[in-house]
Amino acid sequence: MASAQYETRTRTVEETIVVLRLTEDEADELRDEISSAAGTGRLCSVHRALSKPAPSEAKAPSDTFEYNGVTYEMGAVYQDADGDHFDFKAELSGPGMSGMANDRTPIGRFRGGYADGEPNDWGWTLGEVVDNHGPLTKVSA
């Protein structure tokens, strides 16, 4: 007998966008050119964007670390394959750090089964969590 069920999956999508930087005079001239053309569809949205440019969003750069081709955000909470949560900071593991791997990846801490769980001491590394308990899924920033 056939059966079906719904599943929820999280996908990461990479998107390429084009950023056009113009002086105010160049933007005015381009806006005039577009408005003189009988534009519809995408040209209308370009004209609208040039007519009411959005203020720039100043965002502080986030600390990230790439491991095995995946970029992890420091300070974010990640869930492992067992449902346990960890967070990591930009300090790398190294010689003299007892109780954790010396794999030169960011150090992290176990937060239990909840993203807002009380964290333990910094006793894990990103490398050992990914290698032994991965994959990791980001659950908060």
C-alpha positions in Angstrom: 0.0 0.0 0.0 1.3 3.5 -0.9 1.9 6.0 1.8 3.0 9.7 1.8 4.1 12.2 4.4 5.2 15.8 4.5 8.8 16.6 5.3 10.3 20.0 6.0 13.8 20.6 4.7 16.1 23.6 5.0 17.9 24.6 1.8 20.7 27.0 1.4 20.5 28.9 -1.8 23.3 31.0 -3.3 22.1 33.9 -5.3 24.2 36.3 -7.5 23.1 39.9 -7.5 24.3 42.9 -9.4 25.1 46.1 -7.5 25.3 49.2 -9.7 27.0 52.2 -8.0 26.3 55.5 -9.6 26.8 59.1 -8.7 23.6 61.1 -8.1 24.0 62.7 -11.6 24.5 59.4 -13.3 21.4 58.0 -11.5 19.3 61.0 -12.6 20.5 60.6 -16.2 19.8 56.8 -16.2 16.3 57.4 -14.6 15.5 59.9 -17.3 16.6 57.5 -20.0 14.5 54.7 -18.6 11.4 56.8 -18.1 11.6 58.0 -21.8 11.7 54.4 -22.9 8.3 52.7 -23.0 9.4 50.3 -20.3 7.4 47.8 -18.5 8.2 45.0 -16.2 11.8 45.0 -15.0 12.6 48.4 -16.4 9.7 49.8 -14.3 11.2 48.3 -11.2 14.6 49.7 -12.1 13.0 53.1 -12.6 11.2 52.8 -9.3 14.5 51.9 -7.5 16.3 54.9 -9.0 13.4 57.1 -8.0 13.4 56.1 -4.4 16.8 54.6 -3.5 16.8 52.7 -0.2 19.1 54.0 2.5 22.3 52.0 2.9 22.1 49.3 5.6 25.2 49.5 7.8 25.8 46.0 9.0 28.8 45.0 11.0 30.8 42.3 9.3 30.2 39.0 11.0 33.0 36.7 12.1 33.0 33.5 10.0 35.1 30.5 9.7 35.2 28.0 6.8 35.7 24.4 7.5 35.5 21.6 4.9 33.9 24.0 2.4 31.1 25.2 4.8 31.1 28.7 6.3 30.1 28.9 10.0 29.1 32.2 11.7 30.8 32.7 15.0 28.3 33.5 17.8 25.5 31.6 16.1 24.0 28.5 17.7 24.2 25.3 15.6 22.4 22.0 16.1 24.2 18.7 15.4 22.9 15.5 13.9 21.8 14.3 17.4 19.8 17.5 18.2 22.5 18.9 20.6 23.4 22.6 20.3 26.8 24.3 20.2 28.1 27.8 19.7 31.6 28.9 18.6 33.8 31.9 19.0 36.6 33.2 16.7 39.4 32.0 19.0 41.2 29.1 17.4 42.2 25.9 19.3 45.9 25.4 19.7 48.7 24.0 21.8 48.2 24.3 25.5 44.4 24.0 25.4 43.8 21.0 27.5 40.8 18.8 27.0 40.1 19.7 23.4 41.4 18.9 19.9 44.3 20.9 18.6 42.9 21.3 15.1 43.2 25.1 14.7 39.4 25.5 14.4 37.2 27.8 16.5 36.6 26.7 20.0 33.0 26.0 21.0 30.8 25.0 23.9 28.0 22.5 24.4 24.6 24.1 25.1 22.5 20.9 25.6 19.4 20.0 23.7 18.2 23.7 23.4 19.5 26.7 21.5 19.0 28.8 24.6 20.4 26.2 26.9 23.0 27.0 29.6 26.4 26.6 27.9 29.2 24.6 29.3 32.8 25.7 29.3 34.7 26.2 26.0 35.8 22.6 25.6 35.0 21.7 22.0 36.3 22.6 18.6 34.3 23.2 15.5 36.4 20.5 13.8 35.6 17.8 16.3 31.9 18.7 16.5 31.5 18.6 12.7 33.7 15.5 12.2 32.1 13.5 15.1 28.5 14.9 15.4 27.8 16.7 12.1 26.4 18.0 9.9 25.6 21.2 11.8 22.5 23.3 11.1 22.4 27.0 12.1 19.5 27.7 14.4 20.1 31.3 15.5 22.4 34.2 15.0 
